[in-house]
Amino acid sequence: MARVSLLTKALCLLLSIPSATGLVANLGSKAKVGRVSAGPIDISSLGCGTWSWGNKLLWDYDPSQDEEIYRAYRAVRDAGVTIFDTADSYGTLELNGRAEILLGQFERRYQGEQSNNKQQSNMFDFRSFLGNSDSSAKNNKQQVATKFAPYPWRITRGSLVQAAKESLARLEQDKLSVAQLHWSTQNYQPFQEGKYN
């Protein structure tokens, strides 16, 4: 039996589901996650973090867990979660940026599955012939809130813009919903703090 990742265990605890199998089997029967306004964007009221994806040191990540992580991803997406917290530094050593790569791969796979399921269900749905569109598709679009590590070599606005472009390349997406500095540099490099203002 494959070992259960800490991510899946954390999702089970968060959603009060007794096991990883229960997460996948029972989440669909739960009420959908609501939506809230966050300034100019509308997001799910519950988000999902990706810190453990690619982190060997703290979370004992191994690429063999990717399929299990995807099942958990699909379950939270099916429940209505759209906002995902990630960072360019999530992943360790040679896996740096792995969380963003997986997040992009998982969303493309998820959307492909949703498209196939919709096509199959529309074969017997006469509303599709009348042009009635599914308004929930707009509210179910993945939203990425990523953070950029303020490494010592990132001391200009341009270096943060470049970091955003690199995140988009890993995600294979054209825009971020939220981009933010991962932590303050005030305590160890105060001159860098003023560069971002």
C-alpha contacts under 8 A as a table, 3 or more apart, distances in Angstrom:
res1	aa1	res2	aa2	distance
4	V	8	T	6.58
4	V	9	K	7.01
4	V	20	A	7.18
4	V	68	E	7.74
5	S	8	T	5.37
5	S	9	K	6.44
5	S	61	Y	7.61
5	S	65	Q	6.92
5	S	68	E	7.64
5	S	69	I	7.66
6	L	9	K	4.94
6	L	10	A	6.00
6	L	52	S	7.76
6	L	59	W	6.64
7	L	10	A	5.07
7	L	11	L	6.22
7	L	52	S	6.54
7	L	53	W	8.00
7	L	69	I	7.28
8	T	11	L	5.07
8	T	12	C	6.16
8	T	20	A	6.09
8	T	68	E	7.77
8	T	69	I	6.89
8	T	72	A	6.26
9	K	12	C	5.06
9	K	13	L	6.27
9	K	19	S	7.31
9	K	20	A	6.61
10	A	13	L	5.10
10	A	14	L	6.10
11	L	14	L	5.02
11	L	15	L	6.03
11	L	23	L	7.72
11	L	72	A	7.65
12	C	15	L	5.25
12	C	16	S	5.73
12	C	17	I	4.78
12	C	18	P	6.41
12	C	19	S	6.22
12	C	20	A	6.39
12	C	22	G	7.93
12	C	23	L	5.96
13	L	16	S	4.98
13	L	17	I	6.31
13	L	18	P	7.51
14	L	17	I	7.88
17	I	20	A	7.73
17	I	22	G	5.91
17	I	23	L	5.82
17	I	26	N	7.67
18	P	22	G	6.18
18	P	23	L	7.67
19	S	22	G	4.90
19	S	23	L	6.24
20	A	23	L	4.91
20	A	24	V	6.63
21	T	24	V	5.48
21	T	25	A	6.08
22	G	25	A	4.94
22	G	26	N	5.31
22	G	27	L	7.48
23	L	26	N	5.56
23	L	27	L	5.51
23	L	72	A	7.29
23	L	75	A	7.16
24	V	27	L	5.97
24	V	28	G	7.63
24	V	71	R	6.84
24	V	72	A	6.71
24	V	75	A	5.73
25	A	28	G	6.92
26	N	29	S	5.44
26	N	30	K	6.88
27	L	30	K	5.23
27	L	75	A	6.33
27	L	76	V	7.61
27	L	79	A	6.64
28	G	31	A	7.86
28	G	75	A	7.16
28	G	78	D	6.69
28	G	79	A	6.24
30	K	79	A	7.42
31	A	79	A	7.34
32	K	79	A	4.95
32	K	80	G	5.57
33	V	44	S	6.47
33	V	45	S	6.35
33	V	46	L	6.57
33	V	79	A	5.95
33	V	80	G	5.04
33	V	81	V	6.23
34	G	44	S	5.75
34	G	45	S	5.31
34	G	46	L	7.64
34	G	80	G	7.30
35	R	42	D	6.67
35	R	43	I	5.49
35	R	44	S	4.26
35	R	45	S	4.92
36	V	42	D	5.72
36	V	43	I	5.53
36	V	44	S	6.07
36	V	45	S	5.50
37	S	40	P	7.23
37	S	41	I	5.98
37	S	42	D	4.47
37	S	43	I	6.27
38	A	41	I	5.37
38	A	42	D	5.93
38	A	43	I	6.81
39	G	42	D	7.80
41	I	177	S	7.78
43	I	82	T	6.55
43	I	83	I	6.19
43	I	143	Q	7.57
44	S	47	G	6.59
44	S	80	G	6.84
44	S	81	V	5.42
44	S	82	T	5.53
44	S	83	I	6.12
45	S	81	V	7.62
46	L	81	V	6.10
46	L	83	I	7.42
47	G	81	V	5.96
47	G	82	T	6.80
47	G	83	I	4.92
47	G	84	F	5.58
47	G	85	D	7.15
48	C	76	V	7.92
48	C	81	V	7.34
48	C	83	I	6.58
48	C	84	F	4.89
48	C	85	D	6.16
49	G	84	F	5.75
49	G	85	D	4.65
49	G	86	T	6.27
50	T	53	W	5.46
50	T	84	F	7.25
50	T	85	D	6.17
50	T	86	T	5.36
50	T	90	Y	7.51
50	T	99	A	5.97
51	W	54	G	7.83
51	W	55	N	7.20
51	W	86	T	6.49
51	W	87	A	7.74
51	W	90	Y	5.57
51	W	91	G	7.49
51	W	99	A	7.07
52	S	55	N	5.14
52	S	58	L	7.59
52	S	59	W	5.53
52	S	61	Y	6.91
52	S	90	Y	7.37
52	S	91	G	7.34
52	S	99	A	7.80
53	W	61	Y	6.64
53	W	90	Y	6.97
53	W	91	G	6.30
53	W	98	R	6.60
53	W	99	A	4.92
53	W	102	L	7.71
54	G	61	Y	5.58
54	G	62	D	7.14
54	G	63	P	7.56
54	G	90	Y	6.64
54	G	91	G	3.98
54	G	92	T	6.29
54	G	95	L	5.75
54	G	96	N	7.25
54	G	97	G	7.78
54	G	98	R	5.19
54	G	99	A	5.95
55	N	58	L	6.11
55	N	59	W	5.59
55	N	60	D	6.58
55	N	61	Y	5.33
55	N	90	Y	6.72
55	N	91	G	4.33
55	N	92	T	5.05
55	N	95	L	7.49
56	K	59	W	5.63
56	K	60	D	4.40
56	K	61	Y	4.49
56	K	62	D	6.77
56	K	91	G	7.32
56	K	92	T	6.18
57	L	60	D	5.94
57	L	61	Y	7.74
57	L	92	T	7.00
61	Y	65	Q	7.12
62	D	65	Q	5.72
62	D	66	D	7.78
63	P	66	D	5.48
64	S	67	E	7.14
65	Q	68	E	5.33
65	Q	69	I	6.16
66	D	69	I	5.01
66	D	70	Y	6.07
67	E	70	Y	4.97
67	E	71	R	6.34
68	E	71	R	5.11
68	E	72	A	6.48
69	I	72	A	5.14
69	I	73	Y	6.09
70	Y	73	Y	4.76
70	Y	74	R	6.03
70	Y	106	F	6.29
71	R	74	R	5.11
71	R	75	A	6.20
72	A	75	A	5.05
72	A	76	V	6.35
73	Y	76	V	5.37
73	Y	77	R	6.14
73	Y	106	F	7.39
74	R	77	R	5.03
74	R	78	D	5.95
74	R	110	Y	6.65
75	A	78	D	5.10
75	A	79	A	6.28
76	V	79	A	4.96
76	V	80	G	6.53
76	V	81	V	5.53
77	R	80	G	5.16
77	R	81	V	4.93
77	R	82	T	6.42
77	R	140	N	7.86
78	D	81	V	7.34
80	G	140	N	6.58
81	V	140	N	7.69
82	T	140	N	6.06
82	T	141	K	6.26
82	T	142	Q	4.70
82	T	143	Q	5.59
83	I	142	Q	6.24
83	I	143	Q	4.68
83	I	144	V	5.85
83	I	145	A	6.95
84	F	142	Q	7.57
84	F	143	Q	6.24
84	F	144	V	5.10
84	F	145	A	5.97
85	D	144	V	6.31
85	D	145	A	4.92
85	D	146	T	5.84
86	T	90	Y	6.84
86	T	99	A	6.60
86	T	100	E	6.53
86	T	144	V	7.27
86	T	145	A	6.27
86	T	146	T	4.71
86	T	147	K	6.45
87	A	90	Y	5.34
87	A	97	G	7.26
87	A	99	A	7.38
87	A	100	E	6.98
87	A	146	T	4.75
87	A	147	K	4.41
87	A	148	F	6.04
87	A	149	A	7.56
87	A	182	H	7.57
88	D	96	N	7.23
88	D	97	G	4.97
88	D	99	A	7.87
88	D	100	E	6.89
88	D	146	T	7.14
88	D	147	K	6.38
88	D	148	F	5.68
88	D	149	A	6.82
88	D	163	A	7.79
88	D	167	S	6.23
89	S	92	T	7.63
89	S	96	N	5.61
89	S	97	G	5.52
89	S	148	F	7.34
89	S	149	A	6.41
90	Y	96	N	5.94
90	Y	97	G	5.44
90	Y	98	R	6.47
90	Y	99	A	5.63
90	Y	100	E	7.69
91	G	94	E	7.92
91	G	95	L	4.92
91	G	96	N	4.23
91	G	97	G	5.56
91	G	98	R	5.23
91	G	99	A	6.28
92	T	95	L	5.02
92	T	96	N	4.91
93	L	96	N	5.55
95	L	98	R	5.21
97	G	100	E	5.60
97	G	101	I	6.54
97	G	167	S	7.89
97	G	170	R	7.33
98	R	101	I	5.02
98	R	102	L	6.12
99	A	102	L	5.21
99	A	103	L	6.00
100	E	103	L	5.00
100	E	104	G	6.24
100	E	167	S	6.90
100	E	170	R	5.88
100	E	171	L	5.35
101	I	104	G	5.37
101	I	105	Q	6.25
101	I	170	R	4.95
101	I	171	L	5.24
101	I	172	E	7.92
102	L	105	Q	4.99
102	L	106	F	5.80
102	L	171	L	7.69
103	L	106	F	5.19
103	L	107	E	6.17
103	L	171	L	6.55
104	G	107	E	5.29
104	G	108	R	6.33
104	G	170	R	7.25
104	G	171	L	4.25
104	G	172	E	6.06
104	G	173	Q	7.22
105	Q	108	R	5.32
105	Q	109	R	6.20
105	Q	171	L	7.36
106	F	109	R	5.10
106	F	110	Y	5.93
107	E	110	Y	4.92
107	E	111	Q	6.01
107	E	142	Q	7.11
108	R	111	Q	5.22
108	R	112	G	6.13
109	R	112	G	5.05
109	R	113	E	6.25
110	Y	113	E	5.14
110	Y	114	Q	6.15
111	Q	114	Q	4.93
111	Q	115	S	6.02
112	G	115	S	5.11
112	G	116	N	6.25
113	E	116	N	5.12
113	E	117	N	6.10
114	Q	117	N	5.08
114	Q	118	K	6.00
115	S	118	K	5.09
115	S	119	Q	6.13
116	N	119	Q	5.16
116	N	120	Q	6.27
117	N	120	Q	5.18
117	N	121	S	6.18
118	K	121	S	5.12
118	K	122	N	5.87
119	Q	122	N	5.10
119	Q	123	M	6.44
120	Q	123	M	5.49
120	Q	124	F	7.83
121	S	124	F	5.98
121	S	125	D	6.57
122	N	125	D	4.67
122	N	126	F	7.46
122	N	128	S	6.16
123	M	126	F	8.00
125	D	128	S	5.94
125	D	129	F	7.71
126	F	129	F	5.32
126	F	130	L	6.85
127	R	130	L	5.09
127	R	131	G	6.65
127	R	132	N	5.68
128	S	131	G	5.31
128	S	132	N	5.65
128	S	133	S	7.11
129	F	132	N	7.60
134	D	137	A	5.96
135	S	138	K	6.02
135	S	139	N	7.39
136	S	139	N	5.17
136	S	140	N	6.15
137	A	140	N	5.10
137	A	141	K	6.62
138	K	141	K	5.79
143	Q	176	L	7.07
143	Q	177	S	5.53
144	V	176	L	5.58
144	V	177	S	5.36
144	V	178	V	6.46
145	A	176	L	6.64
145	A	177	S	5.76
145	A	178	V	4.33
145	A	179	A	5.83
145	A	180	Q	7.73
146	T	176	L	7.46
146	T	178	V	6.29
146	T	179	A	5.21
146	T	180	Q	6.48
147	K	179	A	5.76
147	K	180	Q	4.77
147	K	181	L	5.39
147	K	182	H	4.83
148	F	160	L	7.21
148	F	163	A	6.63
148	F	164	A	7.49
148	F	179	A	7.52
148	F	180	Q	6.29
148	F	181	L	5.07
148	F	182	H	5.26
149	A	181	L	6.37
149	A	182	H	5.09
149	A	183	W	6.98
150	P	153	W	7.90
150	P	154	R	5.84
150	P	155	I	7.69
150	P	181	L	6.61
150	P	182	H	6.72
150	P	183	W	6.90
150	P	184	S	7.62
150	P	185	T	6.97
151	Y	154	R	5.33
151	Y	155	I	7.91
152	P	155	I	6.57
152	P	189	Q	7.77
152	P	192	Q	7.90
154	R	159	S	5.22
154	R	160	L	6.59
155	I	159	S	6.73
155	I	192	Q	5.52
155	I	195	K	6.26
155	I	196	Y	7.78
156	T	159	S	5.27
156	T	160	L	6.79
156	T	195	K	5.92
156	T	196	Y	6.88
157	R	160	L	5.22
157	R	161	V	6.33
157	R	195	K	7.12
157	R	196	Y	6.16
158	G	161	V	4.98
158	G	162	Q	6.15
159	S	162	Q	4.99
159	S	163	A	6.19
160	L	163	A	4.86
160	L	164	A	6.24
161	V	164	A	5.06
161	V	165	K	6.33
162	Q	165	K	5.02
162	Q	166	E	6.21
163	A	166	E	5.07
163	A	167	S	6.22
164	A	167	S	5.03
164	A	168	L	6.21
164	A	179	A	7.59
165	K	168	L	5.08
165	K	169	A	6.22
166	E	169	A	5.01
166	E	170	R	6.32
167	S	170	R	5.13
167	S	171	L	6.13
168	L	171	L	4.99
168	L	172	E	5.66
168	L	173	Q	5.37
168	L	174	D	6.33
168	L	175	K	6.75
168	L	176	L	7.35
169	A	172	E	4.83
169	A	173	Q	6.79
173	Q	176	L	7.86
176	L	179	A	6.57
181	L	184	S	7.36
184	S	187	N	7.58
184	S	193	E	7.05
185	T	188	Y	5.63
185	T	189	Q	5.26
185	T	190	P	6.05
185	T	192	Q	6.60
185	T	193	E	5.79
186	Q	189	Q	5.61
186	Q	190	P	4.21
186	Q	191	F	7.63
186	Q	192	Q	7.46
186	Q	193	E	5.66
187	N	190	P	6.20
189	Q	192	Q	5.59
189	Q	193	E	7.11
190	P	193	E	5.23
190	P	194	G	7.20
191	F	194	G	5.67
191	F	195	K	6.99
192	Q	195	K	5.22
192	Q	196	Y	7.31
193	E	196	Y	6.06
193	E	197	N	7.53
194	G	197	N	5.52
